[in-house]
Amino acid sequence: MTRVKRGYTARRHRKKIRLFASTFIGAHSRLTRTTIQQRMRALVSSHRDRSRNKRVFRRLWITRINAVTREKRVFYSYSKFIKNLYKKKLLLNRKILAQIALSNKKFFDIISNQKKE
């Protein structure tokens, strides 16, 4: 069998990895083996943190809605507010409710009063 010199292919492979790792510090951006390991670790972290990010934002929206519902406007907790929304079939997701609660409190009062009736 003939010998295969992988000069072009190997260089292209390493170059692609180095471009990904160009912002890494020290040997993590220069040495091929550590760069590959660091790249795998970075991809795992980004995948994990995308789902974690969704959780964090949902907690933030719930906190904002709860803060507005406990003010002088509605007088009860977030859980009762959401339960009454579901009873009246006003299905708004928490992101939209949080935006309404911050930007347009009169409209939030209308929503909460509509579900009281």
C-alpha positions, -999 to 999 in steps of 0.1 A, spaced: 0 0 0 13 34 -8 21 60 18 -4 89 22 9 122 31 -18 141 49 -2 176 48 -31 195 32 -59 176 49 -43 177 84 -34 214 80 -69 222 70 -84 203 100 -60 220 124 -67 254 109 -105 249 114 -100 240 151 -76 269 156 -101 293 142 -127 281 167 -102 284 196 -86 317 186 -100 335 216 -88 309 241 -58 318 263 -23 302 263 -18 266 251 -56 262 247 -53 283 215 -19 271 203 -15 233 209 -37 211 188 -45 184 214 -54 208 242 -73 230 216 -94 200 207 -101 192 243 -110 228 251 -132 230 221 -152 199 232 -155 213 267 -167 247 253 -194 230 231 -206 209 260 -209 240 282 -227 260 255 -252 232 250 -258 228 287 -262 266 293 -287 271 265 -312 250 284 -301 266 317 -307 300 302 -343 292 294 -348 282 331 -332 315 343 -354 337 321 -385 318 332 -376 325 368 -370 361 361 -404 365 344 -422 348 372 -405 370 397 -415 401 378 -452 390 375 -452 381 412 -439 415 422 -466 434 402 -494 411 415 -484 417 451 -485 455 447 -516 475 455 -531 464 421 -542 428 425 -534 419 462 -525 382 459 -498 359 448 -485 348 414 -499 313 417 -534 325 423 -531 350 395 -520 323 370 -547 299 382 -574 325 376 -560 333 342 -563 296 333 -598 295 346 -609 324 324 -589 309 295 -567 339 291 -536 320 280 -507 344 279 -472 331 283 -450 344 312 -427 363 289 -456 384 275 -471 389 310 -438 401 324 -434 426 296 -470 439 301 -464 441 339 -433 463 334 -443 485 305 -481 489 307 -495 485 342 -529 498 332 -533 469 307 -521 445 334 -549 458 357 -574 452 329 -562 416 325 -563 410 363 -598 427 367 -611 407 337 -603 375 354 -618 386 388 -652 390 372 
